[in-house]
Each structure stands twice: as C-alpha cells, then as structure tokens.
Amino acid sequence: ERGDELWIYYGGANHHHNWWLVGRREGPDLPEVHNPTDFSSGMGLAVLRKAGFASLNAPIRAGIIVTPPARPTRRGLLVTAACRPNRLPHVDIADARAGGPSGCVTVSAFGKESCCLTGYMNWPKLLELTWHDGVDPATGRPIGPQTGDPLKFKTFDDVFAAYQTQLKYFVDLKIAGNNFIERLFATTMPAPFMSVVMNDCVDQATDYHNGGARYNPTYIQGVGLGTITDALAALKFHVFDEGNISMDDLIAAMAKNFEGSENLRLMLANRSPAYGNDDDYADALAKRVFDAYYDAVNGRLNTKGGQYRVNLLPTTVHIY
C-alpha cells in the first residue's frame, strides 16, 4: 500500500508457468516441450486505486484467462454490503477485505465487529401456530396472536397473511428480549479481553458489549426453510390450486397426525412441489417466506448503535 494506491508486483511469461514443476512428469503437449529454451519472462507492476482490486485464484495447473471489456448495463453495479437507511454502504472496503467467516454462516470484519447471533426463529413452528389460531398444540396454551380459524381461510393469501402476523409478533417479542439482554450485558457483564482486541473499543474506551466496536449488528437466525416451504407448497397446490384436498379433510388429518389418512399423507409427501428440487413453484414460496422475514427483521435498531440483520441456518429445524 503506497499512499492512496495499491502496488501489486507480478510475474509474466510466454509459457505455462507450472510446466517446470509438473509438466515433464505429466507430459502435456505444450510448446515448451519441444523447445524448452524459447521462452521469456519478466516482472510487472500494477498500480490500482484503493477499493479497485480484484483477484482470481487458480490451482497449480493454471490456465488462460480472457478478460473481455466491461460494458455498463442498465442495472448498474451490484454490490453486496451492509447499508445505511439511505442505501449507501457503510462498510469500509479495507475492513471488508480483512473479514471472513466467524461461525457457521456468518461473515464479519475481524477486529472491528461485534458479531452477535441471538438464537433461532423457528419458521415451521410459527406455521403450526398459524394453523391453531395462536395456540401451541403441544401444550394447549395460547402463546401467539389469534389469527383466525383456518377453516375460514378462503385463499392462500389469507393463510400467508396469518403466518406473517405470527411472524411479526414473535420477531417483536424476540427483539424486545434481545434489547433487554444487550443492556444487561453492556451494564453488568463487560468483556475486557474481547474489547482489547477490537480496534475501536480501545480507541473509544468503550466495551465490546456497549457499542465499542466499529460495526454492531445483531443477528436472528431463521431456520426451517425447507420444512415450511414444503408445507406451504403442499397446502397451496392441493387445497387452493388443484382443489383435490379440502381444508376440512386436511385439518382433520393433521389433528390425528394422519392416523387413518395414509393415502392423504402420501399424496402430500410425494405429489407436491418440494424445496431443493429446482422447482419454481416451491422456490417462489421459499422466497416469499424469506422476504417476509427480511421485512420483519432487517434494519430494526438494537441498543448498541447498530441494526438487526437477517441470518439463515436452513440446515436445522426440519421434519424429515
């Protein structure tokens, strides 16, 4: 790094670079096989502005890279980044490059981010509550909002609107609990050892749990994407689109865990669009579930000067 520029030294040659390492052994038919002395090489210097760097990694058997001219399109340049409410990125490019995976599904800026995962949001359970008007069938206790008798749902949109009501209620409840716990950690459970390895915590003399890091997002993980997608796809396809299963029969069968309704269970399991099969019908429902979750969570304020962000762990909370 030189001032406002990045200086990159690189080597170039008119022959396959790794032939001298493995070419003779592998015996490829390349020009250097026939005349190993006819080659030239040199050292080059690329000077780029900061934030203008791109890289390409290759295995030992390198190939040829062709870079056609980049032409702008009407869509412009798409960038994946954390953004302010005005949609402008607020992650420094150097911070982003210094980051990487910090868990199963999380990417963070090492030494600059308070990366807090605060638990799961069980999407299939919310659908079960939707199906029981907010009552948990496992305990018989009402734990969610009353969203109506499913027998009175006339369209699939009615079903999904009721699900979104359950989702919003539990996201609000989760965030209220999170914010209370965040203040508890900030005021009574400081993390001095974590704080001393966070650049901005040291500069601001502020604890890791109290917004001292440069970036302070809070994540809630959505789980059960496959199960809820399959459930909604089976419901929409058979009850509302094809009309070959009545809502009364479906609810009665589910109430008995499909005892005495094996043919109905098999139809739902084997004759329905399903997640993970490159099926546009099911994928559209998966996207609808995600969009609803994103709208309910993303951008909500936490107590550390940051915002809530979505995080998915779709490999858990499934019914197989």
BELWO-V879980 format. One record per helix or strand of 3 or more residues. SS is the DSSP state (H for helix, E for strand). FROM is the first residue (numbers start at 1). LEN is the number of residues. If there is no record, write none. Layout:
ss:SS from:FROM len:LEN
ss:SS from:FROM len:LEN
//
This chain:
ss:E from:5 len:9
ss:H from:19 len:8
ss:H from:31 len:4
ss:E from:41 len:9
ss:H from:93 len:5
ss:E from:116 len:7
ss:H from:123 len:9
ss:H from:150 len:3
ss:H from:156 len:33
ss:H from:192 len:4
ss:H from:199 len:6
ss:H from:208 len:3
ss:E from:218 len:6
ss:H from:225 len:17
ss:H from:247 len:9
ss:H from:262 len:9
ss:H from:280 len:18
ss:E from:307 len:6
//
